[in-house]
Structure formats: C-alpha cells, structure tokens
C-alpha cells in the first residue's frame, strides 16, 4: 500500500509546485497526474474505489499535457472569462471526483484494517474538500458578474490560501496513511 500512496504523494507534490519562467508555466502538472494514476493502479487490487480514479487521473494528465503544449507554442490564450470559468468549474469537479477515489479507497482500507484514526482523518479531509469546492463553485458564479469588485479579489486570495492548506494537509495525510496502513 505504501508504494501506491507514495506515487500519489509525489504526484500531489508536483501539483502543488508552481514554477513560472517569463509567465510560462513549467510545472508539468501532467507528470503529477501520471504519478497519481500509477499510484491508483498499484492500489486498485486493494479495493474498487481506487480503480475509479485511474481514468480521471489519466484524463487530467492528457488535458494538462495538451494545454501545456499549446501554451508552450503560444496557441492557447483563454481570454474569454466565461470559458475560463467553465473550464475551472469542470476541472474542480474532476479534481473532487479524483479525491473521492483516493480518500474513499484509503477510508475503506482503514476500515478494513480497523484504523479508526486514519478512517476519520480521511473522512474529515474529504469534507474539507467538499466545502472548498462548494465555495469555489459559488465564487465562480459570482466572479462572472462581479469580477471588478475588490471583495471578489479578497475571496480569490482566501480561496488560494485555503487550497494551498488543503494540498499540504493532503500530502501529509498521504504520507501518514501510507505508513499506518502498511503496518496494519
């Protein structure tokens, strides 16, 4: 179990890094999603929940590679605020479904191994991500109409901070779950 969660762990570390060079994103998020997909594939023999996320992670990897390629050659410039918002909403929902697969699989493994602490932490992390995504979706709807208001910029900064905290929490949890569930 630890090897699969380690791949997911490193995948999320790649996703959290944001390296820009002259306003060009060099992060290569697609590599993070490939690691996550490989981790889920290694864990898929444990329970069906892990299997559910493989397709989503692969889709996100292809999408990220495609957009990175188009950005690199200068063909992708999304200037339409409505299209950009719709893409962000779709990616948020896919990210939530991916998290459901990962955290749901960990939850089931913790339940099977009678590790109540990991089970509860997985459930709490899932709830935090549901709250974050719900707030983001509501924010996106208001941003389309009120993007010029300073209040929306403050909410945007708070959402970025909340997202960063959730990524850190997820990374730390994956490390802990990998160690605890391998021992059980």
N, C-alpha and C positions, 0 to 999 in steps of 0.2 A: 504494500500500500504506500509505503514511504516514497518509492521511486516515482510513482504516478503523481503523487501530490507535490513532489519536488519539481517535476516538469511544470505543473500548474503554477507553483510558487515562482519559478523563474520566468514563466510567461507573464505573470502579473507584474513582476519587477520591470520587464521590458515595456509593458503597457504604461507604467507609471512614469517612466523616464520620458522626458520631452526635450530632445536636443534639436535646436534650430541653428541653421547656418545661413545667414543673409535671408531670413524669413522662409527658408525651405526646411520642412520637417525631415530630419534624418533619423528619426526614431525607429522606423521599420516595425510598426506595430504588428504587421503580418507575421513576423517571427514569433512574437508573443502568443498570438493566436495559434500558430502551428505547434508551439510547445504545449499550450493548453489542450489542443486536440490530441496530441500524442499522450499526454498525461491521462486524459479521459479514456483513451483507447486502452492504455495499460490497466486502468481501473475498471474497465467495462465488465470484466469477468466477476467482479465483486457483487455488483447489482445493476439492474436495468437503468437506474436513474443516471448513472454516469454515461451510459450509451446515448442518452437523449441529447447531450450537449456536444457530441462529436461533430454532428452535421452543422450545428450553429457555429462552432469554433472554426470549422473549415470554411464556411461561408464568409465569416468575418475576416478570415485570413485572406481569402481571394479578394474581397471588397477592399481591404486595406492595401493590398499589393497593387490592385488596379488603380486606386486613387493616388497612391504614392507615385506610380509610374506616370500617370497623367500630370501630376503636379511637377514632377521632375523635368518633363519635356515641355512644360508650360501650357498644356492644353486644358487643365482643369482650373477654372476660376468661377466658383459659385458666388455670383453677386446677387442673385435673387434671394432675398431674405426669407420668402415663403418656402422656396425649395430647400434652402439650407435648414430651416426649422423642421420641415417634414423629414429630411434625412436624419437629423439629430434625434427626432422622436422615434423613428424606426430603429435606429442603432441603439437607443436606450432600451427599447423593448426587447431587442435581441440580446443585449447585454444582460438584462434581467432574466431572460429565459436561460442563458448560459449559466448564470449564478444559481438559478434554481436547480439545474442539473448537478453542479458541483456541490453546493451546500446540501441539497437533498440527498445526494449519494453519501456524503460524509455523515449526515444525520442518520441515515439508515444503517451505515456501518457502526456508528457509535451506539445505536440502539441494539444492534446485534451483539456487540461486544460489551454491552451493559456499562457504557461510559457516559453517565448522565451529564457530566460537566461539558464534554465535547458536544453532546446532543443539544444541550441548552444553548451553548455558545453559537452553534451552527444556526439554530432557530432564531436567536437574537440578531445575528448578523444578517440573516435573511429579512427579518422585519425592518432593520435599519435600511437595507437596500430598497425594500418596497416603499418605505417612507420617502427616501431620497428620490426615487424615480417618480413617485406621485407628485412631489413638489416640483420636480423638473418639468413634468408634463404640463402642470398648471402654469408654471412660469413661462413655458414656451408659448402657450396660448396667449398670455398677456403680452409677451415680448413682441409678438407680431403687430400689436396695435399701439403699444406704449414704449417702444424701444428708445425713444428720445428722453424719457423721464429718468432723472438721476436715481430715483428709488430703484428702478429696474437694474441699474448698473451695480448698486449695492447688493441686491439679491443675487445677481450673477456672481459677484465675488464670493458671497457666502456659500453659494452652491459649489463653486470651485473648491473652496476650503473643505466643505463637507465631503465632497467627492474624494479629495486627497486623503482625508482622515479615514474614509471607508476603505480605500485602497490599502493603506497602511495596516488597518485592522485586518483586512482580508489576508494580506501577506503574512502577518504574524500568526493569524489563526491557522493558515495552511501549514505553516511550519510546526506549530504545536500539535495539530491533528495528525500530521504525518508521524510524529514521534509517539504520540499516545496510542494511536490505533495500531501501529506496528507491534508495539509491546503487548497489547491485549490479546 
